[in-house]
Amino acid sequence: MEPGPPQTADRSPSSRVGSLENPEVVEDVPGHVIPILQREFDDFDTESTRFLSGELERDEFTKFRLKQGVYGQRQPDVQMVRVKLPMGGVTPDQLDAFAEVIERYVPLRKGHITTRQNIQMHHVPLPDAAKLIRELGDAGLSSREGCGNTMRNVTGDPRAGVIQGELFDITPYAGAYVRYFVRHPTTQAMPRKFKTAFAATDEDNAITRIHDIAFLPRLRDGVRGVEVRVGGGTSIMPRTAPTLYEFVELDNGDYLRVTEAVVRIFDRQEWLRANRARARIKVLVDKIGIDAFREQVEEELRGEWVAERDFSLDEILFEHDEEANAPAKLERYASPNGDVREYLRFLETNVRRQRQRGFSTVEVKVRRGDLTPEQLRGLGQIMREHSGGYARTTVHQNLILRWVRDEALYEVWRALSELGLGEAGADEITDVVSCPGTDSCKLGITSSMGLNEAVQDRLVQMQLDDRLTRRLHVKMSGCPNGCGQHHIADIGFYGASIKVGEHTVPAYIAHVGGSYEGGEVRFGQRLKVRLPAKRVPEAVERWVRFYEAERADGEEWVPFVDRVGAQEFEARVKDLTLPIEFNLENMSLFVDWTKNAPFEVIRGEGECAV
């Protein structure tokens, strides 16, 4: 029976600093959830040097590299570095550290917030990647198991601890979960990646239904617990996660015990490893049903391995009193002078009252999820002056400031505006979500980032002020996989192509009527249309205007989609799908957004399942 991960830190002088038994970072400091091990950086230096000198085979190095969060790109000789931010938590000093390594090692000079609450940096040469992860490690940031067939970044509601209606703060338990499973022997080479989410309330801002395993807070006779869901996911076989258990206790570590049983079962499914595209736990749950899977979990929990583990939370619970670091009330605050329409719009869309009186959260709308070094440093300074010590990224590629005094909201908005980050409309129709697509991903077919920019520009030009229209969500992926969350968007797209003789047009396939708000997930209807990429913004405008013109009084988007049917949406864009002749007049249609060369489908093998 393999040993469980050590759960305590040996403080004896003989224990080497930087070992798993004596990690360098164990304090409950926001942004410092994952223990930092210096020896892992040493190993990365050694192995990357061996690979570059030809001493180490590519496949072996790739497996090693992925566990360190360094991912190969479609562009040769450069890497993407994915830094994990459990629950999205990040400190001002860490934002400064991101800014410094981006200036030093990242040619695109930006960090990218992902739909998994990570921060990615692209086009980094391998020797620089080794330096980058070491320097971020000095700031308490870890890329460990950011890629590969591992326990990926643990996501959660970015307002956990301050959101209205929560039973208790789930954050400490999510932190313990991260610490228990990072570097765990069972989670290093599973059939495929494994994604976890912790909701804060039944509003489910963490979108638990699309995760491999997820947790929602529950109270039973004063005892803290969670509802456990297993078997969700998007991609080519979208499934919503059913409930495995209605109540599993937290403080006694039972949720860790149940999760390890689930992971052990998943890890033994050799038949899943044969097909990388379907090697997810959702396939197993879908095949045998949640009741049969629960029986397997019960049987697993009777195994001898349980007695060999320490599920106690004593050494791993992530406890931090954020309120104690909330900014003190000042004698004077700046106030608006003159036209306040933009500020009032920002208050309406980006600010939510905390359950703690006198404080609010501020959602920073980050266009395409991209932040420059100047913006990262500026955000860090705003956090130092006006927040409770740290921020959290969101699954919609934004960033949320917490514990902002209500009196300081105008000053925060003004400071954000100076950084180019004061735009209203967070999590509304103009806040478009996308994966990186062909900008970096080997699996990408189209430039989803380029389309994101084009669609946002069109939506802003439309000057939409209708309340129901503004609530729509537009999301896109550069391929059929779900990284851009297109399955659950009101209007979603994934990358495809159209063959025109010897030439190819970049294209997208649309979905309408998906949703994820209010605690339930619904996958959108796939339309039987293939739209050239350059015509997608026009299609979006037509569908939005169709909705505004034809809906019943107060009718929301999803009921409208169901009532009018998919064929009506297809009919509205039929002319946009007509065959295209390759000639000088139509040449732009054969070039993808933000690109300057004729489009080609160049799709490599992704490294997620290496």
Disulfide bonds with the S-S distance in Angstrom:
none
